[in-house]
Amino acid sequence: MHFDFTQIPHEQAYKLVVASVVPRPVAWVVSQDREGRVNAAPYSFFNAFSDNPVVVGIGCGPRAPGAVKDTLANIEATGQFVVNLVSAANAEAMNVTAIDFPPGVNEIAEAGLTTAPSMRVKVPRIAESPVALECEIFQFVPAGRHTIVLGRVVAQYVRDDCVLDADKFYLDTPKLELVGRMHGRGWYARTTDRIEIPRIGLTEWEARHKG
């Protein structure tokens, strides 16, 4: 079935896309305002987009007509944020931080979580998260009702038991047990169910066809 996005309401187009572009990694974003008050919120419009510099991006929607979410306001004010990744063990706590608390409420405390200092930015990371990406603002890109926040990653934390070889920068990715966003309001996927499909080089491909 073909859906013409120029002919249907944008809410329905959005519904179709988020039900099919899955699973999406979850950016558990910690930011803070100029007074040092910390905010945490999850975003599933998130991914990595560049290797040098390493740049990640999140899509921040509006909180209400004419108002921006605390995350975006804080990043605009300080130029820094931390993207924590969500493991299966802390998915429920992540869900608590998605509650639309009033401004000034510490979502991290509400979820029973703790913070730890970052290496290169003033914004703390979520101590319970196995991975944290410390970011400085790279670019803001207006995109309709959303603002795409591109952040340059200046440091990364990885839990010790998930590092296979620090000298070679090898991680034990399966041990991170990360989750991804699926369809609907409450569906997520585990990354424990994997399939391996080795890359095919051009020479190998041509040899197959000659054979």
C-alpha positions in Angstrom: 0.0 0.0 0.0 1.3 3.5 -0.9 0.8 6.5 1.4 1.1 9.9 -0.1 2.5 12.2 2.6 1.5 15.3 0.7 -2.1 14.2 1.0 -2.4 12.9 4.6 -2.2 14.8 8.0 1.3 15.1 9.3 0.3 13.2 12.5 -0.5 10.1 10.4 2.7 10.4 8.3 4.6 10.5 11.6 2.7 7.5 12.9 3.6 5.5 9.8 7.3 6.4 9.9 7.9 5.6 13.6 6.1 2.3 13.2 8.4 1.2 10.5 11.8 2.9 11.1 12.7 0.5 13.9 14.5 -0.3 16.1 15.9 3.2 16.9 18.6 3.7 19.4 17.6 5.7 22.5 19.5 8.8 23.5 19.0 9.3 27.2 20.1 13.0 27.2 21.3 14.7 30.3 21.6 18.5 30.2 21.7 21.3 32.7 20.7 25.0 32.8 23.0 27.9 33.7 22.2 27.5 37.4 23.4 23.9 37.3 19.9 22.2 37.5 20.1 18.9 35.8 17.5 17.5 33.4 17.2 14.0 31.8 15.0 12.9 29.0 15.0 10.1 26.4 14.9 10.7 22.6 14.5 8.0 20.0 15.1 10.4 17.1 18.8 9.7 17.5 21.9 8.3 15.7 25.5 8.9 14.8 26.2 10.8 11.6 29.9 11.6 11.2 33.3 9.9 11.9 35.7 12.9 12.0 34.6 14.7 14.0 32.4 12.2 15.6 28.9 13.8 15.5 25.7 12.4 17.0 22.3 14.0 16.5 18.9 14.1 18.3 15.6 15.5 17.2 14.0 17.7 19.9 10.3 18.4 19.5 8.4 21.2 21.1 7.1 20.9 24.7 4.0 23.0 24.0 3.1 25.6 21.3 5.7 28.3 21.4 7.8 26.6 24.1 10.9 24.4 23.7 11.7 21.4 25.8 14.1 21.7 28.8 16.7 19.7 26.9 16.9 22.1 24.0 16.7 25.2 26.2 19.6 23.9 28.3 21.7 22.9 25.4 21.2 26.3 23.8 22.2 27.9 27.1 25.3 25.9 27.9 26.4 24.3 24.6 26.9 20.9 26.3 25.0 17.7 26.9 25.6 14.0 27.6 24.0 11.1 25.6 23.6 8.1 27.8 22.6 4.8 26.2 19.9 2.6 27.7 20.4 -1.0 28.8 17.7 -3.4 29.5 18.5 -3.1 33.2 17.7 0.6 33.3 14.9 0.8 30.7 12.2 1.2 33.4 14.1 4.1 35.0 14.5 5.7 31.5 10.7 5.5 31.2 10.3 7.4 34.4 12.4 10.2 33.1 10.1 10.5 30.1 7.3 11.7 32.3 6.4 15.3 31.6 7.5 16.7 34.9 7.3 20.5 35.5 10.5 22.5 34.8 13.0 22.3 37.6 12.2 18.7 38.7 15.2 16.4 38.7 14.1 13.4 36.6 17.2 11.5 37.6 16.3 11.6 41.3 12.7 10.8 40.6 13.8 7.6 38.7 16.1 6.6 41.7 19.2 7.1 39.6 22.5 8.8 40.4 25.0 10.9 38.4 28.7 10.8 38.0 31.1 13.5 36.8 32.0 13.7 33.1 35.5 14.0 31.8 35.3 16.9 29.3 32.0 18.6 29.9 30.3 20.1 33.0 27.1 18.1 32.5 27.2 14.8 34.5 26.4 11.4 33.1 23.9 8.9 34.5 26.0 6.5 36.6 23.8 3.5 35.9 24.2 3.8 32.1 26.8 1.5 30.6 27.8 4.1 27.9 27.9 7.9 27.9 28.8 10.3 25.1 30.0 13.7 26.2 29.0 16.3 23.6 29.5 19.9 22.8 27.1 21.6 20.4 28.2 21.3 16.8 25.1 22.7 15.0 21.4 23.3 15.4 19.3 22.4 12.4 15.7 23.6 12.2 13.4 20.8 10.9 9.7 21.9 11.1 8.4 21.5 14.6 11.7 19.8 15.6 15.2 21.1 16.1 18.0 18.6 15.2 20.7 19.0 17.7 24.1 17.9 16.4 26.7 17.3 19.0 30.5 16.7 18.6 31.5 13.9 20.9 34.5 14.9 22.9 34.7 11.9 25.3 33.1 8.6 25.9 32.6 6.5 29.1 32.1 2.8 28.9 31.6 0.5 31.9 34.8 -1.4 32.6 33.3 -4.9 32.3 32.1 -4.0 28.8 35.6 -3.1 27.5 37.3 -6.2 25.9 40.6 -4.5 25.0 41.2 -0.8 25.9 44.5 -0.7 23.9 42.7 -1.8 20.8 39.5 0.1 21.6 37.4 -3.1 21.4 34.1 -3.2 23.3 31.9 -6.1 24.3 28.9 -4.7 22.6 26.5 -7.6 23.4 27.3 -7.2 27.1 26.0 -3.6 27.0 22.5 -5.2 26.6 21.2 -2.0 25.0 17.5 -1.5 24.0 16.0 0.2 21.0 12.7 2.0 20.4 10.0 0.2 18.5 6.5 1.2 17.5 3.6 2.5 19.6 3.9 4.3 22.9 5.6 1.6 24.9 7.4 -1.0 22.8 11.2 -1.6 22.8 13.5 -4.2 21.4 16.5 -5.9 23.0 19.7 -6.2 21.1 20.4 -9.8 22.4 18.8 -11.3 19.2 21.4 -10.9 16.5 22.2 -12.3 13.1 25.7 -12.1 11.5 25.9 -11.2 7.8 29.6 -10.7 6.8 30.4 -7.9 4.3 31.1 -9.1 0.8 34.1 -7.6 -1.0 34.0 -6.8 -4.7 36.6 -9.4 -5.6 34.6 -12.1 -3.7 31.4 -11.0 -5.4 32.9 -11.1 -8.9 34.5 -14.5 -8.1 31.1 -15.9 -7.2 29.6 -14.8 -10.5 32.5 -16.1 -12.5 32.1 -19.5 -10.8 
